[in-house]
Amino acid sequence: MQLKTLHTVALLATTLTTGLMAGLFAAFSYAVMPGLGGSSDRTFVEGMQKINASILNGWFMFCFLCGIALTALALAPTVRRCRGSSPDSCSTWPCS
């Protein structure tokens, strides 16, 4: 697999996993937290404990950890290309 193809795949996978995590956090803050906020303190704590226990599953960890790892993988060609060169040559996107 060529380096440019690997870089493109890493960028796409990074975008997907990061977007999934952003959507999860947005839905949580727009829907779950306001709903729990209107309940009693005991219900809020119980609800948060159950959510925390159930969200730690394989899909969540895959998206969370792959988002970080794939970002580093997508960034590596840019860092390697820009190391030792003038700042002006690195101001454009690596695919140009």
Backbone as JSON Lines, residues from 0, in Angstrom:
{"i":0,"aa":"M","n":[0.85,-1.17,0.0],"ca":[0.0,0.0,0.0],"c":[0.9,1.24,0.0]}
{"i":1,"aa":"Q","n":[0.6,2.15,-0.86],"ca":[1.4,3.36,-0.96],"c":[1.18,4.24,0.26]}
{"i":2,"aa":"L","n":[2.17,5.08,0.54],"ca":[2.09,5.95,1.71],"c":[0.93,6.94,1.61]}
{"i":3,"aa":"K","n":[0.7,7.46,0.4],"ca":[-0.4,8.42,0.23],"c":[-1.76,7.75,0.47]}
{"i":4,"aa":"T","n":[-1.9,6.51,0.02],"ca":[-3.14,5.77,0.24],"c":[-3.33,5.48,1.73]}
{"i":5,"aa":"L","n":[-2.27,5.08,2.4],"ca":[-2.34,4.83,3.84],"c":[-2.7,6.11,4.59]}
{"i":6,"aa":"H","n":[-2.13,7.22,4.16],"ca":[-2.42,8.51,4.78],"c":[-3.89,8.88,4.58]}
{"i":7,"aa":"T","n":[-4.43,8.66,3.4],"ca":[-5.83,8.96,3.13],"c":[-6.76,8.08,3.95]}
{"i":8,"aa":"V","n":[-6.45,6.8,4.04],"ca":[-7.26,5.88,4.84],"c":[-7.21,6.29,6.31]}
{"i":9,"aa":"A","n":[-6.03,6.66,6.8],"ca":[-5.91,7.09,8.2],"c":[-6.71,8.36,8.44]}
{"i":10,"aa":"L","n":[-6.7,9.29,7.51],"ca":[-7.48,10.53,7.67],"c":[-8.97,10.23,7.69]}
{"i":11,"aa":"L","n":[-9.42,9.36,6.8],"ca":[-10.84,9.02,6.77],"c":[-11.27,8.29,8.04]}
{"i":12,"aa":"A","n":[-10.47,7.35,8.5],"ca":[-10.8,6.61,9.72],"c":[-10.75,7.53,10.94]}
{"i":13,"aa":"T","n":[-9.8,8.46,10.95],"ca":[-9.73,9.43,12.04],"c":[-10.97,10.29,12.06]}
{"i":14,"aa":"T","n":[-11.39,10.75,10.9],"ca":[-12.59,11.58,10.81],"c":[-13.82,10.81,11.29]}
{"i":15,"aa":"L","n":[-13.93,9.56,10.9],"ca":[-15.07,8.75,11.3],"c":[-15.11,8.52,12.81]}
{"i":16,"aa":"T","n":[-14.0,8.06,13.38],"ca":[-14.0,7.76,14.81],"c":[-14.14,9.02,15.66]}
{"i":17,"aa":"T","n":[-13.5,10.1,15.23],"ca":[-13.62,11.36,15.97],"c":[-15.04,11.91,15.86]}
{"i":18,"aa":"G","n":[-15.65,11.77,14.71],"ca":[-17.03,12.21,14.52],"c":[-18.01,11.4,15.36]}
{"i":19,"aa":"L","n":[-17.78,10.1,15.46],"ca":[-18.64,9.27,16.3],"c":[-18.53,9.68,17.77]}
{"i":20,"aa":"M","n":[-17.32,9.94,18.23],"ca":[-17.15,10.37,19.61],"c":[-17.77,11.74,19.85]}
{"i":21,"aa":"A","n":[-17.6,12.65,18.9],"ca":[-18.2,13.98,19.04],"c":[-19.72,13.89,19.07]}
{"i":22,"aa":"G","n":[-20.28,13.04,18.24],"ca":[-21.73,12.85,18.25],"c":[-22.23,12.26,19.55]}
{"i":23,"aa":"L","n":[-21.48,11.32,20.09],"ca":[-21.86,10.73,21.38],"c":[-21.84,11.78,22.47]}
{"i":24,"aa":"F","n":[-20.77,12.57,22.53],"ca":[-20.67,13.6,23.57],"c":[-21.73,14.67,23.39]}
{"i":25,"aa":"A","n":[-22.02,15.04,22.15],"ca":[-23.05,16.05,21.9],"c":[-24.43,15.54,22.31]}
{"i":26,"aa":"A","n":[-24.76,14.32,21.91],"ca":[-26.06,13.76,22.27],"c":[-26.18,13.62,23.79]}
{"i":27,"aa":"F","n":[-25.11,13.25,24.42],"ca":[-25.12,13.11,25.88],"c":[-25.38,14.47,26.54]}
{"i":28,"aa":"S","n":[-24.7,15.5,26.05],"ca":[-24.86,16.81,26.7],"c":[-26.18,17.49,26.34]}
{"i":29,"aa":"Y","n":[-26.74,17.18,25.17],"ca":[-28.0,17.82,24.76],"c":[-29.23,17.06,25.23]}
{"i":30,"aa":"A","n":[-29.11,15.76,25.43],"ca":[-30.29,14.96,25.75],"c":[-30.24,14.33,27.14]}
{"i":31,"aa":"V","n":[-29.15,13.67,27.45],"ca":[-29.09,12.9,28.69],"c":[-28.94,13.82,29.91]}
{"i":32,"aa":"M","n":[-27.99,14.72,29.86],"ca":[-27.73,15.57,31.03],"c":[-28.92,16.47,31.39]}
{"i":33,"aa":"P","n":[-29.58,17.11,30.41],"ca":[-30.76,17.9,30.8],"c":[-31.87,17.02,31.39]}
{"i":34,"aa":"G","n":[-32.01,15.81,30.86],"ca":[-33.03,14.91,31.41],"c":[-32.71,14.49,32.83]}
{"i":35,"aa":"L","n":[-31.46,14.18,33.08],"ca":[-31.07,13.8,34.45],"c":[-31.05,15.01,35.37]}
{"i":36,"aa":"G","n":[-30.79,16.18,34.82],"ca":[-30.73,17.39,35.63],"c":[-32.05,17.74,36.28]}
{"i":37,"aa":"G","n":[-33.13,17.32,35.68],"ca":[-34.44,17.61,36.24],"c":[-34.88,16.62,37.3]}
{"i":38,"aa":"S","n":[-34.05,15.64,37.59],"ca":[-34.42,14.62,38.58],"c":[-33.78,14.93,39.94]}
{"i":39,"aa":"S","n":[-34.09,14.11,40.9],"ca":[-33.52,14.3,42.24],"c":[-32.03,13.93,42.23]}
{"i":40,"aa":"D","n":[-31.34,14.33,43.27],"ca":[-29.9,14.05,43.34],"c":[-29.62,12.55,43.36]}
{"i":41,"aa":"R","n":[-30.39,11.8,44.08],"ca":[-30.2,10.35,44.16],"c":[-30.4,9.71,42.79]}
{"i":42,"aa":"T","n":[-31.45,10.11,42.1],"ca":[-31.72,9.58,40.77],"c":[-30.61,9.96,39.79]}
{"i":43,"aa":"F","n":[-30.11,11.19,39.9],"ca":[-29.03,11.65,39.04],"c":[-27.78,10.8,39.23]}
{"i":44,"aa":"V","n":[-27.41,10.56,40.47],"ca":[-26.21,9.76,40.75],"c":[-26.4,8.33,40.29]}
{"i":45,"aa":"E","n":[-27.56,7.74,40.57],"ca":[-27.82,6.37,40.11],"c":[-27.78,6.27,38.59]}
{"i":46,"aa":"G","n":[-28.42,7.23,37.93],"ca":[-28.42,7.23,36.47],"c":[-27.03,7.36,35.89]}
{"i":47,"aa":"M","n":[-26.22,8.27,36.44],"ca":[-24.85,8.45,35.94],"c":[-24.0,7.21,36.19]}
{"i":48,"aa":"Q","n":[-24.17,6.56,37.32],"ca":[-23.41,5.34,37.6],"c":[-23.78,4.23,36.62]}
{"i":49,"aa":"K","n":[-25.05,4.11,36.3],"ca":[-25.47,3.08,35.35],"c":[-25.0,3.41,33.93]}
{"i":50,"aa":"I","n":[-25.04,4.68,33.56],"ca":[-24.54,5.09,32.24],"c":[-23.05,4.82,32.15]}
{"i":51,"aa":"N","n":[-22.29,5.18,33.17],"ca":[-20.84,4.96,33.16],"c":[-20.5,3.48,33.07]}
{"i":52,"aa":"A","n":[-21.27,2.64,33.73],"ca":[-21.0,1.21,33.69],"c":[-21.33,0.61,32.32]}
{"i":53,"aa":"S","n":[-22.39,1.11,31.69],"ca":[-22.8,0.51,30.41],"c":[-22.06,1.08,29.21]}
{"i":54,"aa":"I","n":[-21.54,2.29,29.31],"ca":[-20.89,2.88,28.14],"c":[-19.48,2.32,27.92]}
{"i":55,"aa":"L","n":[-18.89,1.78,28.97],"ca":[-17.54,1.22,28.82],"c":[-17.64,-0.16,28.18]}
{"i":56,"aa":"N","n":[-17.77,-0.17,26.87],"ca":[-17.85,-1.42,26.11],"c":[-16.85,-1.36,24.97]}
{"i":57,"aa":"G","n":[-16.81,-2.38,24.19],"ca":[-15.83,-2.48,23.1],"c":[-15.95,-1.4,22.05]}
{"i":58,"aa":"W","n":[-17.16,-1.05,21.66],"ca":[-17.34,-0.04,20.62],"c":[-16.88,1.33,21.08]}
{"i":59,"aa":"F","n":[-17.21,1.67,22.31],"ca":[-16.78,2.96,22.85],"c":[-15.26,3.02,22.91]}
{"i":60,"aa":"M","n":[-14.65,1.99,23.46],"ca":[-13.19,1.98,23.58],"c":[-12.51,1.97,22.22]}
{"i":61,"aa":"F","n":[-13.08,1.25,21.26],"ca":[-12.52,1.22,19.92],"c":[-12.51,2.63,19.31]}
{"i":62,"aa":"C","n":[-13.64,3.3,19.35],"ca":[-13.72,4.65,18.77],"c":[-12.85,5.63,19.53]}
{"i":63,"aa":"F","n":[-12.82,5.53,20.84],"ca":[-12.05,6.47,21.65],"c":[-10.56,6.28,21.42]}
{"i":64,"aa":"L","n":[-10.07,5.05,21.52],"ca":[-8.64,4.8,21.38],"c":[-8.17,4.87,19.93]}
{"i":65,"aa":"C","n":[-8.99,4.41,19.0],"ca":[-8.59,4.49,17.59],"c":[-8.57,5.93,17.1]}
{"i":66,"aa":"G","n":[-9.46,6.75,17.61],"ca":[-9.43,8.16,17.24],"c":[-8.1,8.8,17.58]}
{"i":67,"aa":"I","n":[-7.57,8.48,18.75],"ca":[-6.28,9.01,19.17],"c":[-5.15,8.42,18.34]}
{"i":68,"aa":"A","n":[-5.12,7.1,18.2],"ca":[-4.04,6.44,17.47],"c":[-4.04,6.81,15.99]}
{"i":69,"aa":"L","n":[-5.21,6.87,15.38],"ca":[-5.28,7.2,13.96],"c":[-4.93,8.66,13.69]}
{"i":70,"aa":"T","n":[-5.2,9.53,14.64],"ca":[-4.78,10.92,14.48],"c":[-3.26,11.0,14.44]}
{"i":71,"aa":"A","n":[-2.6,10.27,15.31],"ca":[-1.13,10.24,15.29],"c":[-0.62,9.64,13.99]}
{"i":72,"aa":"L","n":[-1.26,8.59,13.5],"ca":[-0.86,7.97,12.24],"c":[-1.05,8.92,11.06]}
{"i":73,"aa":"A","n":[-2.14,9.67,11.07],"ca":[-2.4,10.61,9.99],"c":[-1.46,11.81,10.05]}
{"i":74,"aa":"L","n":[-1.02,12.16,11.24],"ca":[-0.13,13.31,11.41],"c":[1.33,12.97,11.08]}
{"i":75,"aa":"A","n":[1.71,11.72,11.2],"ca":[3.11,11.31,11.03],"c":[3.71,11.72,9.68]}
{"i":76,"aa":"P","n":[3.05,11.51,8.54],"ca":[3.68,11.93,7.27],"c":[3.91,13.44,7.2]}
{"i":77,"aa":"T","n":[3.03,14.21,7.8],"ca":[3.19,15.66,7.77],"c":[4.39,16.09,8.6]}
{"i":78,"aa":"V","n":[4.52,15.5,9.77],"ca":[5.65,15.84,10.63],"c":[6.95,15.43,9.98]}
{"i":79,"aa":"R","n":[6.97,14.24,9.39],"ca":[8.19,13.76,8.73],"c":[8.57,14.63,7.56]}
{"i":80,"aa":"R","n":[7.58,15.08,6.79],"ca":[7.85,15.9,5.62],"c":[8.32,17.29,6.02]}
{"i":81,"aa":"C","n":[7.79,17.83,7.1],"ca":[8.1,19.2,7.5],"c":[9.35,19.32,8.37]}
{"i":82,"aa":"R","n":[9.84,18.23,8.86],"ca":[11.01,18.3,9.73],"c":[12.22,18.77,8.93]}
{"i":83,"aa":"G","n":[12.83,19.82,9.39],"ca":[14.05,20.33,8.76],"c":[13.8,21.25,7.58]}
{"i":84,"aa":"S","n":[12.56,21.52,7.24],"ca":[12.29,22.41,6.12],"c":[11.83,23.76,6.65]}
{"i":85,"aa":"S","n":[11.71,24.71,5.75],"ca":[11.31,26.06,6.17],"c":[9.83,26.06,6.55]}
{"i":86,"aa":"P","n":[9.42,26.95,7.45],"ca":[8.0,26.99,7.87],"c":[7.05,27.29,6.72]}
{"i":87,"aa":"D","n":[7.51,28.03,5.71],"ca":[6.63,28.35,4.58],"c":[6.25,27.12,3.76]}
{"i":88,"aa":"S","n":[7.14,26.16,3.69],"ca":[6.85,24.98,2.88],"c":[5.86,24.04,3.56]}
{"i":89,"aa":"C","n":[5.63,24.2,4.86],"ca":[4.74,23.33,5.61],"c":[3.39,23.98,5.88]}
{"i":90,"aa":"S","n":[3.13,25.13,5.31],"ca":[1.87,25.8,5.59],"c":[0.71,25.22,4.77]}
{"i":91,"aa":"T","n":[1.01,24.41,3.78],"ca":[-0.06,23.8,2.98],"c":[-0.32,22.4,3.48]}
{"i":92,"aa":"W","n":[-1.48,21.89,3.13],"ca":[-1.88,20.54,3.5],"c":[-0.98,19.53,2.82]}
{"i":93,"aa":"P","n":[-0.65,18.4,3.46],"ca":[0.31,17.45,2.89],"c":[-0.14,16.84,1.56]}
{"i":94,"aa":"C","n":[-1.41,16.88,1.25],"ca":[-1.87,16.26,0.01],"c":[-1.69,17.17,-1.2]}
{"i":95,"aa":"S","n":[-1.21,18.38,-1.01],"ca":[-1.09,19.29,-2.14],"c":[0.14,19.0,-2.97]}
